[in-house]
């Protein structure tokens, strides 16, 4: 669950050429995240963060730090004025960029994913800590990002198999997120942050 990803996907779903924008954004995103994800796992695997003599403390500390940041970000979003819908506000720059067409959507997918989010970074850290073979770690990184980008993949499958029904569902989804988008983001950040804080605390005991 990555609230910012939902914001960008919703921008694409409101566009007239949704399929092309989503396909271009998804292609740029997967190429970037998988490439950077593999590089991060390799770097973490060779660093002191997941080295055997510091793994018991460094990993949980990373969980605690990211968990606290997620909780604080959730509190910040929860206290924003109700007149500012979260998806539209947080994706303003992407809305302007995506309106220029598929090539720009591809670039947005790259720029948007140069730096991993809070939760994706923890996932990459966990993969590095597990000490898998290079091939297994690469497969896990690819699988993780395929799952993470499900919000962009499902509409594309829907438009290919049942375009009329998908259009109706997308319209209803847009209306629902207009009223509940920020709440979804807050719940995701608070629950994810709380989970990481508990996990990190237990590991340090």
Secondary structure as the mmCIF struct_conf table of DSSP 4:
data_model
#
loop_
_struct_conf.conf_type_id
_struct_conf.id
_struct_conf.beg_label_comp_id
_struct_conf.beg_label_asym_id
_struct_conf.beg_label_seq_id
_struct_conf.end_label_comp_id
_struct_conf.end_label_asym_id
_struct_conf.end_label_seq_id
HELX_RH_AL_P HELX_RH_AL_P1 UNK A 3 UNK A 13
TURN_TY1_P TURN_TY1_P1 UNK A 14 UNK A 14
BEND BEND1 UNK A 15 UNK A 15
TURN_TY1_P TURN_TY1_P2 UNK A 16 UNK A 17
HELX_RH_AL_P HELX_RH_AL_P2 UNK A 18 UNK A 46
BEND BEND2 UNK A 47 UNK A 47
TURN_TY1_P TURN_TY1_P3 UNK A 48 UNK A 49
BEND BEND3 UNK A 50 UNK A 50
TURN_TY1_P TURN_TY1_P4 UNK A 52 UNK A 54
HELX_RH_AL_P HELX_RH_AL_P3 UNK A 55 UNK A 78
TURN_TY1_P TURN_TY1_P5 UNK A 79 UNK A 79
BEND BEND4 UNK A 80 UNK A 80
TURN_TY1_P TURN_TY1_P6 UNK A 82 UNK A 83
BEND BEND5 UNK A 84 UNK A 84
HELX_RH_AL_P HELX_RH_AL_P4 UNK A 86 UNK A 90
TURN_TY1_P TURN_TY1_P7 UNK A 91 UNK A 91
HELX_RH_AL_P HELX_RH_AL_P5 UNK A 92 UNK A 98
TURN_TY1_P TURN_TY1_P8 UNK A 99 UNK A 100
HELX_RH_AL_P HELX_RH_AL_P6 UNK A 102 UNK A 112
TURN_TY1_P TURN_TY1_P9 UNK A 113 UNK A 113
BEND BEND6 UNK A 114 UNK A 115
HELX_RH_AL_P HELX_RH_AL_P7 UNK A 118 UNK A 129
TURN_TY1_P TURN_TY1_P10 UNK A 130 UNK A 131
HELX_RH_AL_P HELX_RH_AL_P8 UNK A 134 UNK A 148
TURN_TY1_P TURN_TY1_P11 UNK A 149 UNK A 149
HELX_RH_AL_P HELX_RH_AL_P9 UNK A 150 UNK A 161
HELX_RH_AL_P HELX_RH_AL_P10 UNK A 163 UNK A 204
#
